[in-house]
């Protein structure tokens, strides 16, 4: 597919384009079939492939753990039960070390969901770059990206979800007055510097979800780009380079899922702290 009908630039652009459905400037709805169509779409557009793979892998995560729970045994556990128990214990250890023993029924399940869900979405980066998109093209679908975490809409959407939870728990645990006071009294606790403190705290508050989502997006996007560049090489060179990169990329896949989870735990821990800023 790399060298059949597309130039190198067109090939790269094709693999970096999402299957987008939205409203065009003239008012009609439909799928984008190129860069010109994407520019004509307004804010009301959705990346269908990102939504498909993220939802599909979310249900896959649920199916795996439900299947393990239904076959759980106190005797000799099976392979699936062992894997799920390792994941749960790993998340529980990290939550205990960072979050402590504060009563919160959501932090554990949320952290486990983030770890496994992001890991599964990242793992799609190991699927050969032409395999699924080429099959989709044969079925009449022009674009079909398979790695949802290479779409900033997905990663920033998840980070914003965490951000809203942080705001919620700040208001719930500290109360509106104390939370508002913390935005203007730190780092300089003097009334004349409240405006300056608020600017610093506001920038810090906004930077957290941005860095949270863009870190995951940037690492996976870079990894996907390297796989695409390798696919442009002759067939004999592809195997010589793609296998070592895939082995190394497994580390990135696991690490970025862990980082996204641990930052979520850290942010929620900060929201539960009631002492001094």
C-alpha positions in Angstrom: 0.0 0.0 0.0 2.9 2.3 0.8 4.2 2.6 -2.7 1.3 1.5 -4.9 -0.6 4.7 -5.7 0.4 7.2 -3.0 3.5 9.4 -2.7 5.4 9.3 0.6 3.7 12.6 1.7 0.3 11.4 0.7 0.8 8.0 2.5 1.9 9.7 5.7 -1.0 12.2 5.5 -3.5 9.3 4.8 -2.4 7.4 8.0 -2.6 10.6 10.1 -6.1 11.5 9.0 -9.1 10.4 11.1 -12.4 9.2 9.7 -14.4 12.4 10.6 -18.1 12.9 10.5 -19.5 16.4 10.9 -21.3 19.4 9.6 -20.0 21.3 6.6 -20.1 25.1 6.2 -23.0 24.8 3.7 -25.1 23.0 6.4 -25.1 19.4 5.3 -23.7 16.5 7.3 -21.3 13.8 6.1 -17.8 12.3 6.2 -14.7 14.2 5.3 -12.8 12.9 2.3 -9.7 15.0 2.5 -8.0 18.0 4.0 -10.3 20.4 2.3 -13.4 18.8 3.8 -11.8 18.9 7.2 -11.3 22.7 7.0 -14.9 23.2 6.0 -16.2 21.4 9.1 -16.9 23.4 12.1 -16.7 22.5 15.8 -19.6 19.9 15.4 -17.4 17.1 14.1 -16.5 13.7 15.6 -13.6 11.3 14.8 -15.6 8.1 14.2 -12.5 5.8 14.3 -11.3 7.2 17.6 -14.8 6.7 19.1 -15.1 3.2 17.7 -11.8 1.9 19.0 -11.9 3.6 22.4 -15.4 2.3 23.0 -14.6 -1.2 21.6 -11.5 -1.5 23.8 -13.4 -0.2 26.8 -15.9 -3.0 26.4 -13.1 -5.4 25.8 -11.6 -4.4 29.1 -14.9 -5.0 30.8 -15.4 -8.3 29.1 -11.9 -9.5 30.2 -12.5 -8.6 33.9 -16.1 -9.9 34.0 -14.9 -13.2 32.5 -12.2 -13.4 35.1 -14.6 -12.6 37.9 -17.1 -15.2 36.8 -14.4 -17.9 36.8 -12.7 -16.8 40.0 -11.5 -19.7 42.2 -9.9 -19.8 45.6 -8.0 -23.0 44.6 -5.5 -22.9 41.7 -6.3 -19.7 39.7 -6.2 -19.7 36.0 -4.0 -17.6 33.8 -6.7 -14.9 33.2 -7.4 -14.7 36.9 -3.7 -14.3 37.7 -3.3 -11.5 35.2 -6.3 -9.6 36.5 -5.3 -10.1 40.1 -1.8 -8.8 39.3 -3.3 -5.7 37.7 -5.7 -5.1 40.6 -2.9 -5.5 43.2 -0.6 -3.3 41.3 -3.2 -0.5 41.1 -4.1 -1.0 44.8 -0.5 -0.7 45.9 0.0 2.6 43.9 -3.3 4.0 45.3 -2.3 3.1 48.8 1.2 4.6 48.5 0.0 7.9 46.9 -3.6 8.4 48.0 -3.3 6.7 51.4 -6.3 5.2 53.2 -8.7 8.1 52.6 -12.3 6.9 52.1 -13.1 7.2 48.4 -15.0 4.5 46.5 -14.0 5.8 43.1 -10.3 6.1 43.1 -9.5 2.4 42.9 -11.9 1.5 40.1 -11.0 4.7 38.2 -7.3 4.0 38.4 -7.7 0.4 37.2 -9.9 1.5 34.4 -7.5 4.2 33.2 -4.5 1.8 33.4 -6.0 -1.1 31.4 -8.1 1.1 29.0 -5.1 3.3 28.1 -2.9 0.3 27.8 -5.2 -1.5 25.4 -5.6 1.7 23.2 -1.8 2.1 23.2 -1.3 -1.6 22.3 -3.1 -1.0 19.0 0.1 0.8 17.9 1.7 -2.6 17.5 -0.8 -3.6 14.8 1.0 -3.2 11.4 0.1 0.3 10.2 -1.4 -0.9 6.8 -3.3 -3.9 8.1 -6.6 -2.5 9.4 -6.6 0.8 7.3 -6.1 -1.2 4.1 -8.9 -3.6 5.0 -11.2 -0.6 5.7 -10.2 1.0 2.4 -11.2 -2.1 0.6 -14.6 -1.9 2.3 -15.0 1.7 1.1 -13.9 3.5 4.3 -11.3 6.2 3.2 -9.6 6.7 6.6 -9.4 4.5 9.7 -6.9 5.3 12.4 -6.7 2.5 15.0 -4.7 4.1 17.8 -7.2 6.3 19.7 -4.4 7.8 21.9 -2.8 9.3 18.8 -5.9 11.6 18.7 -5.6 14.6 21.0 -9.4 14.7 21.2 -9.3 11.4 23.1 -6.4 12.0 25.4 -7.5 15.6 26.3 -11.1 14.3 26.7 -9.8 11.8 29.3 -7.6 14.4 31.0 -10.5 16.8 31.2 -12.7 14.1 32.8 -10.0 13.8 35.5 -9.8 17.6 35.8 -13.5 17.9 36.4 -13.3 15.2 39.1 -10.4 17.2 40.7 -12.5 20.3 40.8 -15.5 18.4 42.2 -13.5 16.9 45.0 -11.8 20.2 45.8 -15.2 21.8 46.2 -16.6 18.8 48.1 -13.7 18.3 50.5 -12.5 21.8 51.1 -15.7 23.7 50.4 -16.1 26.6 48.0 -14.7 29.2 50.4 -11.6 27.4 51.3 -10.9 26.2 47.8 -11.4 29.8 46.5 -9.1 31.1 49.2 -6.4 28.7 48.2 -6.4 30.1 44.7 -5.5 33.6 45.9 -3.4 33.2 49.1 -0.6 31.1 47.7 2.4 31.5 47.2 2.3 35.0 48.7 -0.1 35.3 51.6 -0.8 39.0 51.4 -4.0 40.7 50.2 -2.0 43.0 47.8 -0.8 39.9 45.9 -4.1 38.1 45.6 -4.4 39.0 41.9 -0.8 37.7 41.2 -1.4 34.5 43.2 -4.7 33.8 41.2 -2.9 34.1 37.9 -0.2 31.6 39.0 -2.8 29.2 40.4 -5.0 29.5 37.3 -2.1 28.8 35.0 -1.1 25.8 37.1 -4.6 24.5 37.2 -5.0 24.7 33.4 -1.6 23.3 32.7 -2.4 20.1 34.5 -5.0 18.7 32.2 -3.1 20.0 29.2 0.1 18.3 30.1 -1.8 15.2 31.3 -3.4 14.7 27.9 -0.7 16.0 25.6 2.0 13.8 27.2 0.1 10.7 26.3 -0.8 12.0 22.8 2.7 13.1 22.0 4.5 9.9 22.9 2.0 7.7 21.0 1.8 10.0 18.1 5.6 10.0 17.8 5.7 6.2 18.0 3.0 5.8 15.3 4.9 8.3 13.1 8.0 6.1 13.3 6.1 3.0 12.4 4.6 4.9 9.3 8.1 6.0 8.2 9.4 2.4 8.6 6.5 1.2 6.4 7.8 3.5 3.6 11.1 1.6 3.4 11.6 -1.5 1.2 10.1 -4.7 2.6 13.4 -6.2 3.7 14.3 -3.1 5.7 10.9 -2.9 7.4 11.4 -6.1 9.3 14.9 -5.1 10.3 13.7 -1.9 11.9 10.1 -2.5 12.9 10.8 -5.4 15.2 13.4 -3.6 17.4 11.2 -0.5 17.5 8.1 -2.5 18.4 10.0 -4.2 21.2 11.2 -0.8 22.5 7.8 0.7 22.0 6.2 -1.9 24.3 8.0 0.0 27.1 6.5 3.3 26.0 3.0 1.7 25.8 3.2 0.4 29.3 4.9 3.5 30.7 2.5 6.0 29.3 -0.5 4.0 30.6 1.1 3.9 34.1 2.0 7.7 34.0 -1.6 8.6 33.0 -2.9 6.5 35.9 -0.4 7.7 38.5 -1.0 11.4 37.6 -4.7 10.8 38.0 -4.1 9.5 41.5 -1.7 12.4 42.4 -4.2 15.0 41.2 -7.1 13.4 43.2 -4.8 13.2 46.2 -4.1 16.9 46.0 -7.8 17.6 45.8 -8.3 15.6 49.1 -5.6 17.5 51.0 -7.2 19.8 53.6 -4.0 21.1 55.2 -1.9 24.1 54.1 -1.6 24.6 50.4 
